Amino acid sequence: MSSFDVRANSFGFLRLAFAVLVVVAHSWPLGGFGADPGREDNNLGILAVEAFFALSGFLITMSGTRLSVGRFFWHRILRIFPGYWMSLVVVALVLAPIVWRTSHGLSEYLGATPPPSGFLFTNALLVQNQIGIGDTLGGNPFPSMWNGPLYTLPFEFACYLLIGLLMAGRVLSGRMVAVLAGVAWLWVQLAQIGALGVYDDRQAKFTLCFLIGSAIYFAKERLLAGMRWLPPLALVVFVGTYLSWGFQQVGLVAFPYLVLWVAYHLPFRSVGRKHDFSYGIYVYGWPVQQLAAYFGANDLGLVAYMLISLAGTLVLAVASWFLIESQALKWKSSDALSWFRAERVRV
């Protein structure tokens, strides 16, 4: 019997750290201090999101091996949508009106073009169909866009759908996920050269990281608790390729493994286990940074702008967790729909 304890991890700490890292990385472009630091084709903010997808791939797959298909999707909906919807409301009905009021009459706000109602309703199903409200933020260093990071959420939910389909077909296994990860790796390479008609490889990279995390779940005892030579090798590959050449080909495979290995070897196991503010930090970081830049916080310098943005973001993230997210999660065990019975899927 394996001594590997899947619950003894620092996932909560890493989620929090990477959410903060996203805010830190975005401080450069949103404050007018230049581009995100890091590689041009895989900057610090993108790297943090890739880490999120790796952690998610592992955890979502673990959930998929334990729940019925219906219960699985119910849990995913409860975790993503309530907090997301509230972030749209906060931007459309609180933050954007504050900006609008500085140059317009508040009575004109609802008739702005594009309208706040469009921001609320056309974005409701995760896809960002409207990024701005009226002419708010037009003078910011990064103009008009109220919540840039939300573009990743449809990619995340698409990964959930993929795991759910594998569950429904009773083919959720390490071998199947490894094959799909290989397909995702090829997708990254083709997207890099524009062979698929576009040069945007972000969804491909996020999906690859998710599927590598998923595949590692099925070999967790061996990969995360054994094979002591593998972590240093992965570290050398990741650092070496990130600083030179080959990151998209090799380093992007090593990175998700490193994230998960670190998750099981850091001692911060209680952080985020009861109260998880990472999602709130992720969905409120950009709007708070835009608001701070609009009122000149970036004029105080990069570090001050970062700290002000993080403080404001944390306030909203904590409120989101206690008032919205944690309340929604209380419905996880609801039996209102009988087909959400929590039966283990045989794989």
Secondary structure in CASP SS format (residue, H / E / C, confidence):
PFRMAT SS
TARGET T0000
AUTHOR 0000-0000-0000
METHOD secondary structure of the structure
MODEL  1
M C 1.00
S C 1.00
S C 1.00
F C 1.00
D C 1.00
V C 1.00
R C 1.00
A C 1.00
N C 1.00
S C 1.00
F H 1.00
G H 1.00
F H 1.00
L H 1.00
R H 1.00
L H 1.00
A H 1.00
F H 1.00
A H 1.00
V H 1.00
L H 1.00
V H 1.00
V H 1.00
V H 1.00
A H 1.00
H H 1.00
S H 1.00
W H 1.00
P H 1.00
L H 1.00
G H 1.00
G C 1.00
F C 1.00
G C 1.00
A C 1.00
D C 1.00
P C 1.00
G E 1.00
R E 1.00
E C 1.00
D C 1.00
N E 1.00
N E 1.00
L H 1.00
G H 1.00
I H 1.00
L H 1.00
A H 1.00
V H 1.00
E H 1.00
A H 1.00
F H 1.00
F H 1.00
A H 1.00
L H 1.00
S H 1.00
G H 1.00
F H 1.00
L H 1.00
I H 1.00
T H 1.00
M H 1.00
S H 1.00
G H 1.00
T C 1.00
R C 1.00
L C 1.00
S C 1.00
V H 1.00
G H 1.00
R H 1.00
F H 1.00
F H 1.00
W H 1.00
H H 1.00
R H 1.00
I H 1.00
L H 1.00
R H 1.00
I H 1.00
F H 1.00
P H 1.00
G H 1.00
Y H 1.00
W H 1.00
M H 1.00
S H 1.00
L H 1.00
V H 1.00
V H 1.00
V H 1.00
A H 1.00
L H 1.00
V H 1.00
L H 1.00
A H 1.00
P H 1.00
I H 1.00
V H 1.00
W H 1.00
R H 1.00
T C 1.00
S C 1.00
H C 1.00
G C 1.00
L H 1.00
S H 1.00
E H 1.00
Y H 1.00
L H 1.00
G H 1.00
A C 1.00
T C 1.00
P C 1.00
P C 1.00
P H 1.00
S H 1.00
G H 1.00
F H 1.00
L H 1.00
F H 1.00
T C 1.00
N C 1.00
A C 1.00
L C 1.00
L C 1.00
V C 1.00
Q C 1.00
N C 1.00
Q C 1.00
I C 1.00
G C 1.00
I C 1.00
G C 1.00
D C 1.00
T C 1.00
L C 1.00
G C 1.00
G C 1.00
N C 1.00
P C 1.00
F C 1.00
P C 1.00
S C 1.00
M C 1.00
W C 1.00
N C 1.00
G H 1.00
P H 1.00
L H 1.00
Y H 1.00
T H 1.00
L H 1.00
P H 1.00
F H 1.00
E H 1.00
F H 1.00
A H 1.00
C H 1.00
Y H 1.00
L H 1.00
L H 1.00
I H 1.00
G H 1.00
L H 1.00
L H 1.00
M H 1.00
A H 1.00
G C 1.00
R C 1.00
V C 1.00
L C 1.00
S C 1.00
G H 1.00
R H 1.00
M H 1.00
V H 1.00
A H 1.00
V H 1.00
L H 1.00
A H 1.00
G H 1.00
V H 1.00
A H 1.00
W H 1.00
L H 1.00
W H 1.00
V H 1.00
Q H 1.00
L H 1.00
A H 1.00
Q H 1.00
I C 1.00
G C 1.00
A C 1.00
L C 1.00
G C 1.00
V C 1.00
Y C 1.00
D C 1.00
D C 1.00
R H 1.00
Q H 1.00
A H 1.00
K H 1.00
F H 1.00
T H 1.00
L H 1.00
C H 1.00
F H 1.00
L H 1.00
I H 1.00
G H 1.00
S H 1.00
A H 1.00
I H 1.00
Y H 1.00
F H 1.00
A C 1.00
K H 1.00
E H 1.00
R H 1.00
L H 1.00
L H 1.00
A H 1.00
G C 1.00
M C 1.00
R C 1.00
W C 1.00
L H 1.00
P H 1.00
P H 1.00
L H 1.00
A H 1.00
L H 1.00
V H 1.00
V H 1.00
F H 1.00
V H 1.00
G H 1.00
T H 1.00
Y H 1.00
L H 1.00
S C 1.00
W C 1.00
G C 1.00
F H 1.00
Q H 1.00
Q H 1.00
V H 1.00
G H 1.00
L H 1.00
V H 1.00
A H 1.00
F H 1.00
P H 1.00
Y H 1.00
L H 1.00
V H 1.00
L H 1.00
W H 1.00
V H 1.00
A H 1.00
Y C 1.00
H C 1.00
L C 1.00
P C 1.00
F C 1.00
R C 1.00
S C 1.00
V C 1.00
G C 1.00
R C 1.00
K C 1.00
H C 1.00
D C 1.00
F C 1.00
S H 1.00
Y H 1.00
G H 1.00
I H 1.00
Y H 1.00
V H 1.00
Y H 1.00
G H 1.00
W H 1.00
P H 1.00
V H 1.00
Q H 1.00
Q H 1.00
L H 1.00
A H 1.00
A H 1.00
Y H 1.00
F C 1.00
G C 1.00
A H 1.00
N H 1.00
D H 1.00
L H 1.00
G C 1.00
L H 1.00
V H 1.00
A H 1.00
Y H 1.00
M H 1.00
L H 1.00
I H 1.00
S H 1.00
L H 1.00
A H 1.00
G H 1.00
T H 1.00
L H 1.00
V H 1.00
L H 1.00
A H 1.00
V H 1.00
A H 1.00
S H 1.00
W H 1.00
F H 1.00
L H 1.00
I H 1.00
E H 1.00
S H 1.00
Q H 1.00
A H 1.00
L H 1.00
K C 1.00
W C 1.00
K C 1.00
S C 1.00
S C 1.00
D C 1.00
A C 1.00
L C 1.00
S H 1.00
W H 1.00
F H 1.00
R C 1.00
A C 1.00
E C 1.00
R C 1.00
V C 1.00
R C 1.00
V C 1.00
END
